[in-house]
Amino acid sequence: VRESALQLGRSEGLQFVATADDEGNGLDRACSYLVQGRVPVSSFWTLVAVDEAWTSVVAPQTDGALRSSQIIRENDGNFIIHVGTQLRPGNWLELAGEGPFALAITLYDTTALSGFNAADMHMPSLRREACR
Amino acid sequence: MIRTLLWLVGGVLLGGIIHLVVILTLPQLAEETVWTRIAPLDADNRVAILPRPAPGEPNPLHLDPELVYGVCRLDLSAGPGFISGTLPDAFWSVAVYNEDGIVTYSTTNRDGIGQTLEMGLFNAAQTRLLAQQEIDIVDGLLVVEAASDNLIVLVRLAPPHEIMRERFENRLSSLRCGTRPVT
């Protein structure tokens, strides 16, 4: 896609963008979401929330992103990340404002899609929780 | 009847050609490209640090707020380009973009180059000189061949903690970048 953005080179990593949850409903800041599971092997990854113009919608007083080294994981290695404007326990990507948004997860130095098979392609699920 | 049909087929063909030409030239007609967005940063032959995207502010380059970005613009018509220096012991990667903003080469520090970045960029004519050993290069130089003269070199550096960000930015801006005329 030509967006005059600084895209990642093939060996640098991969970026995945979600604009809808697992049921196909568009992501909206009126709702809370649950990102659960694991991602393909990578050196580290970051999770950000942006609007259509790629303006960050993460709450201003926070770091602006969640990073793989900052989150708490379950015993089996999976993670549970809450995303939304409403206060949540555990890993929480706090959002600000209203309206639709997109979640972008960037895997740096990843092995995903680098081989001949896609066996390593585990992507987390994205479920909607309560809405205001 | 035949004549009408011929006109019709001709019209469709012509329309198809115009359509294809317009679609294929549109990217070149774009006014905002990576090249023009980098232009105001004064990054010609030096490494400029890209400002960190703040929440609520536009982020047209899609920068990751967790990373530090150093960018350098090179024009190989002045001579082979280079970027060199040492970087902190953390994840970093280098990407070479052409004028259209397409990555033509990329690598990470996991590919056995450790903390030292020594990269030389050569256009087709300079690559030929290099093969004929007309250009002297240091041992271990990462040789990158470029198809065009105007290039953007982008170094991504990932500070492990927020508190290291400023120090990492300083290390990144101390990288040397530029062109060396062929003597």
Interface residues (C-beta under 8 A of the other chain):
Chain A: R2 E3 S4 A5 L6 Q7 L8 G9 R10 S11 E12 G13 S43 F44 T46 V48 V50 A53 W54 T55 S56 V57 V58 A59 P60 T62 D63 G64 A65 R67 S69 A96 G97 T106 Y108 D109
Chain B: P27 A30 E32 T33 V34 R37 P53 A54 P55 G56 E57 P58 N59 P60 L61 H62 L63 D64 P65 E66 L67 Y69 F91 S93 A95 Y97 G101 I102 V103 Y105 S106 T107 T108 R110 D111 L154 R156 A158 P160 E162
